[in-house]
Amino acid sequence: MDQVEKTNYWEQTTSSFTEWLKSNAEKLGNKESTLWRYLVVGRYYHDLRKQFERVQLEYPPLLELPKHVSPEKLELLSKLRRVAPKDFFEKLLYDVLDNAITRDEIRAQWQAFRPALNGRTARGRRALIPSVNMGNEDEYKSVREAMIVNGLKAYGPSWLGAPRAKMYEVRMHIKVAQEPPKLSEKNIDTVVLYKADNSTGLEVHIVGTLASFLRHRVAEKFPSLSDYCDYLWIAAYQEGTTPIKEHKFIKNYPEHVGLIVVDDADVSVIRKASPCNKDLEKANELLKVLLLKESR
């Protein structure tokens, strides 16, 4: 398709490339939008390969890619490249080429990073492709939040005490209705559902995310979250964090709040969380929201 447009081959049978694409989509039993997506993704991979060649990293040509590198996976990679840090993205690309990650897992990565773009999309044939601006405080925080969530998923439940837990699920961006007179919803960064084994009950852990322990006070971001959960944690991203800084700022956080430092695939517990005095009505409301999201 790329060569058809660049060489104007379409002129032999149609009056425009768009008309040629539409005609061939009908012959192939595909939607026109699907062929446009494949064309964009193919060009993306071609450009990506050329960029990596400049730094002496070699990847197979588009037509020699193994079957497990599907157009859907490449499309998700093209979106993630706009927001994910370079090292993280390169590892993800390796995993895709080595068939070490599924399409659903890549989609979950995209869902974690997507909020950093603040709803901006690249829809439209000649639309500008949005990318994250790490100089923007909100977008910087959002990227760090995604890195923390992906780190929690990759590391698994070991940080909570049971490497082979019966249940370990990490959910992002949960909204819970508040009682009047407050009309707005309470936003919860991350919820971890954890069940060690068949003999233990389900635990709800809320994890508030920070770009750094140094940038916030707990009172600014996490008021009354203890009412909704069994354990409350605050997580910061590993980059720029040192043990001296960590221990210096522990005193700024309530004693029952656990503190963890997360990177791409590791979770370090700086201080364990203590059980919260949760409000059963609020805790049940959170569980209802989680169940409704699961059923959709």
C-alpha positions as CSV (number, residue, x, y, z in Angstrom):
1,M,0.0,0.0,0.0
2,D,2.9,2.3,0.8
3,Q,4.5,1.8,-2.6
4,V,1.1,2.1,-4.4
5,E,0.7,5.6,-2.9
6,K,4.3,6.7,-3.4
7,T,4.5,5.6,-7.0
8,N,1.0,6.7,-7.9
9,Y,0.2,3.2,-9.0
10,W,-3.4,3.8,-8.0
11,E,-3.8,6.2,-11.0
12,Q,-4.1,3.2,-13.3
13,T,-7.5,2.2,-12.0
14,T,-8.9,5.0,-9.7
15,S,-9.0,8.7,-9.4
16,S,-7.4,8.8,-5.9
17,F,-5.4,6.7,-3.5
18,T,-8.3,6.8,-1.1
19,E,-10.7,5.4,-3.7
20,W,-8.1,2.7,-4.5
21,L,-7.8,1.8,-0.8
22,K,-11.6,1.6,-0.4
23,S,-12.0,-0.6,-3.5
24,N,-9.4,-3.0,-2.3
25,A,-10.8,-3.1,1.2
26,E,-14.1,-4.3,-0.3
27,K,-12.3,-7.0,-2.3
28,L,-10.4,-8.2,0.7
29,G,-13.4,-8.2,3.0
30,N,-11.9,-5.6,5.3
31,K,-12.9,-2.2,6.5
32,E,-11.3,0.8,4.8
33,S,-10.3,2.1,8.3
34,T,-8.4,-1.2,8.9
35,L,-6.3,-0.8,5.8
36,W,-5.5,2.8,6.8
37,R,-4.4,1.6,10.2
38,Y,-2.2,-1.1,8.7
39,L,-0.6,1.4,6.3
40,V,0.2,3.8,9.2
41,V,1.5,1.0,11.4
42,G,3.7,-0.3,8.6
43,R,5.2,3.1,8.0
44,Y,5.7,3.5,11.7
45,Y,7.7,0.3,12.0
46,H,9.8,1.2,8.9
47,D,10.7,4.6,10.4
48,L,11.3,3.0,13.8
49,R,13.7,0.5,12.3
50,K,15.6,3.3,10.5
51,Q,16.0,5.3,13.7
52,F,17.3,2.3,15.6
53,E,19.8,1.6,12.8
54,R,21.4,4.9,13.5
55,V,22.3,3.7,17.0
56,Q,23.4,0.3,15.7
57,L,20.3,-1.7,16.8
58,E,19.1,-4.0,14.1
59,Y,15.5,-5.2,13.6
60,P,14.1,-7.4,10.8
61,P,12.4,-5.7,7.8
62,L,8.6,-5.4,8.0
63,L,7.9,-8.2,5.6
64,E,10.3,-10.5,7.6
65,L,8.6,-10.0,10.9
66,P,7.4,-13.2,12.6
67,K,3.7,-13.8,12.6
68,H,3.4,-13.1,16.3
69,V,4.3,-9.5,15.6
70,S,0.8,-8.5,14.6
71,P,-0.4,-5.1,13.2
72,E,-2.4,-4.7,16.4
73,K,0.7,-5.1,18.5
74,L,2.6,-2.6,16.3
75,E,-0.2,-0.1,16.6
76,L,-0.1,-0.3,20.4
77,L,3.7,0.1,20.3
78,S,3.3,3.2,18.1
79,K,1.0,4.7,20.8
80,L,3.2,3.7,23.7
81,R,6.2,5.4,22.1
82,R,4.6,8.7,22.5
83,V,4.4,8.4,26.3
84,A,6.7,5.7,27.6
85,P,10.3,6.5,28.7
86,K,12.9,5.4,26.1
87,D,14.4,2.5,28.1
88,F,11.0,1.2,29.0
89,F,9.8,1.3,25.4
90,E,12.9,-0.4,24.0
91,K,12.5,-3.3,26.5
92,L,8.8,-3.6,25.4
93,L,9.9,-3.7,21.8
94,Y,12.3,-6.5,22.5
95,D,9.5,-8.4,24.3
96,V,7.2,-8.0,21.3
97,L,9.8,-9.3,18.8
98,D,10.7,-12.2,21.1
99,N,7.0,-13.1,21.6
100,A,7.4,-12.5,25.4
101,I,4.3,-10.4,25.8
102,T,0.7,-10.8,24.7
103,R,-1.5,-8.2,22.9
104,D,-3.6,-7.9,26.0
105,E,-0.6,-7.2,28.2
106,I,0.6,-4.5,25.7
107,R,-2.9,-3.0,25.7
108,A,-2.8,-2.9,29.5
109,Q,0.5,-1.0,29.3
110,W,-1.1,1.5,26.9
111,Q,-4.1,2.0,29.2
112,A,-1.7,2.8,32.1
113,F,0.2,5.4,30.1
114,R,-2.7,6.8,28.1
115,P,-3.9,9.4,30.7
116,A,-0.6,11.3,30.3
117,L,-1.8,12.5,26.9
118,N,-4.9,14.2,28.5
119,G,-7.2,12.8,25.9
120,R,-5.2,14.0,22.9
121,T,-5.3,11.6,19.9
122,A,-3.8,11.2,16.4
123,R,-7.1,10.6,14.7
124,G,-7.4,11.9,11.2
125,R,-5.1,11.2,8.2
126,R,-3.0,14.4,8.7
127,A,-3.5,15.0,12.4
128,L,-0.5,15.9,14.5
129,I,0.7,13.0,16.6
130,P,0.6,14.0,20.2
131,S,3.4,13.0,22.6
132,V,4.0,13.5,26.3
133,N,5.7,16.6,27.6
134,M,7.8,15.6,30.6
135,G,8.3,19.3,31.3
136,N,4.6,19.5,32.1
137,E,4.1,18.6,35.8
138,D,0.7,16.8,35.3
139,E,2.0,14.7,32.4
140,Y,5.2,13.9,34.3
141,K,3.2,12.7,37.2
142,S,0.9,10.6,35.0
143,V,3.9,8.9,33.3
144,R,5.4,8.1,36.7
145,E,2.1,6.7,37.9
146,A,2.0,4.4,34.9
147,M,5.6,3.2,35.6
148,I,4.6,2.5,39.2
149,V,1.5,0.5,38.2
150,N,3.4,-1.5,35.6
151,G,6.1,-2.2,38.1
152,L,3.5,-3.5,40.6
153,K,2.0,-5.8,38.0
154,A,5.4,-7.0,36.8
155,Y,6.8,-7.7,40.3
156,G,3.7,-9.6,41.4
157,P,2.4,-10.1,45.0
158,S,5.8,-10.8,46.7
159,W,5.9,-7.4,48.3
160,L,2.7,-8.2,50.2
161,G,4.1,-11.5,51.5
162,A,2.9,-14.3,49.3
163,P,4.8,-14.8,46.0
164,R,2.1,-17.3,44.9
165,A,-0.9,-15.5,46.1
166,K,-4.3,-16.9,45.3
167,M,-5.4,-13.5,44.0
168,Y,-3.4,-10.4,43.0
169,E,-5.0,-7.8,40.8
170,V,-3.9,-4.2,40.2
171,R,-6.6,-1.7,39.1
172,M,-6.1,1.9,38.1
173,H,-8.2,5.1,38.4
174,I,-11.1,4.1,40.5
175,K,-13.8,6.7,41.3
176,V,-16.1,6.4,44.3
177,A,-19.1,8.6,45.0
178,Q,-18.9,10.7,48.1
179,E,-21.7,11.4,50.6
180,P,-23.5,14.8,50.5
181,P,-22.7,17.7,50.7
182,K,-19.7,16.7,48.6
183,L,-20.8,16.3,45.0
184,S,-17.6,15.2,43.4
185,E,-16.3,11.7,43.2
186,K,-13.2,10.5,45.2
187,N,-10.4,9.5,42.9
188,I,-8.3,6.6,43.9
189,D,-5.0,6.1,42.0
190,T,-4.6,2.4,42.3
191,V,-6.3,-0.5,44.1
192,V,-4.7,-3.9,44.7
193,L,-6.9,-6.8,45.4
194,Y,-5.0,-9.5,47.3
195,K,-5.7,-12.9,48.8
196,A,-2.8,-14.9,50.1
197,D,-4.4,-18.3,50.0
198,N,-7.7,-20.2,50.5
199,S,-7.5,-19.8,54.3
200,T,-7.3,-16.0,54.2
201,G,-9.8,-13.3,53.4
202,L,-9.7,-10.8,50.5
203,E,-7.6,-7.7,51.3
204,V,-8.1,-4.3,49.6
205,H,-4.9,-2.3,49.4
206,I,-5.1,1.3,48.1
207,V,-1.8,2.6,46.6
208,G,-1.4,6.3,46.2
209,T,1.2,7.2,43.6
210,L,3.8,10.0,43.8
211,A,6.4,11.1,41.3
212,S,8.7,11.4,44.4
213,F,8.4,11.3,48.1
214,L,9.8,14.8,48.1
215,R,7.1,16.5,46.0
216,H,4.0,16.1,48.1
217,R,2.7,16.0,51.5
218,V,0.3,13.2,52.3
219,A,-2.4,15.6,53.4
220,E,-2.5,17.1,49.9
221,K,-3.4,14.0,48.0
222,F,-4.6,11.1,50.2
223,P,-7.2,12.4,52.8
224,S,-9.5,9.8,54.3
225,L,-8.5,7.0,51.9
226,S,-8.0,4.8,54.9
227,D,-11.8,4.6,55.2
228,Y,-12.0,2.5,52.0
229,C,-9.4,-0.1,52.5
230,D,-7.6,-2.7,54.7
231,Y,-4.2,-1.2,54.0
232,L,-3.0,2.1,52.6
233,W,0.3,2.6,50.8
234,I,2.1,5.4,49.1
235,A,4.4,4.5,46.2
236,A,7.1,6.6,44.6
237,Y,9.1,5.8,41.5
238,Q,12.6,4.6,42.0
239,E,14.4,7.2,39.9
240,G,16.1,9.9,42.0
241,T,15.2,8.2,45.3
242,T,17.9,7.2,47.7
243,P,17.7,5.5,51.2
244,I,18.8,8.7,52.9
245,K,16.0,10.7,51.2
246,E,13.4,7.9,51.9
247,H,14.1,7.7,55.6
248,K,14.3,11.4,56.0
249,F,10.8,11.8,54.7
250,I,9.1,8.8,56.3
251,K,8.2,11.0,59.3
252,N,6.0,13.1,57.1
253,Y,3.5,10.2,56.7
254,P,1.1,8.7,59.2
255,E,2.5,5.6,60.9
256,H,-0.2,3.3,59.5
257,V,0.7,4.2,55.9
258,G,3.1,1.9,54.1
259,L,5.8,3.3,51.9
260,I,7.2,1.5,48.8
261,V,9.6,2.4,46.0
262,V,8.8,0.9,42.6
263,D,10.7,0.7,39.3
264,D,10.0,-1.2,36.1
265,A,10.0,-4.7,37.7
266,D,10.9,-4.3,41.4
267,V,9.1,-3.2,44.5
268,S,11.1,-2.2,47.7
269,V,9.1,-1.9,50.9
270,I,10.5,1.0,52.9
271,R,7.9,0.6,55.6
272,K,5.1,-1.9,56.0
273,A,1.5,-0.7,56.2
274,S,-0.6,-1.3,59.3
275,P,-4.3,-2.3,59.2
276,C,-6.6,0.7,58.6
277,N,-9.7,1.5,60.7
278,K,-11.9,1.3,57.6
279,D,-15.5,2.5,57.3
280,L,-17.4,-0.7,56.3
281,E,-20.0,1.3,54.3
282,K,-17.3,3.1,52.3
283,A,-15.2,0.0,51.9
284,N,-18.3,-1.9,50.5
285,E,-19.0,1.0,48.1
286,L,-15.5,0.6,46.7
287,L,-15.9,-3.1,46.2
288,K,-19.2,-2.5,44.4
289,V,-17.4,-0.1,42.0
290,L,-14.7,-2.7,41.4
291,L,-17.3,-5.4,40.7
292,L,-19.2,-3.2,38.3
293,K,-16.0,-2.3,36.4
294,E,-15.1,-6.0,36.2
295,S,-18.6,-7.0,34.8
296,R,-18.5,-4.5,31.9
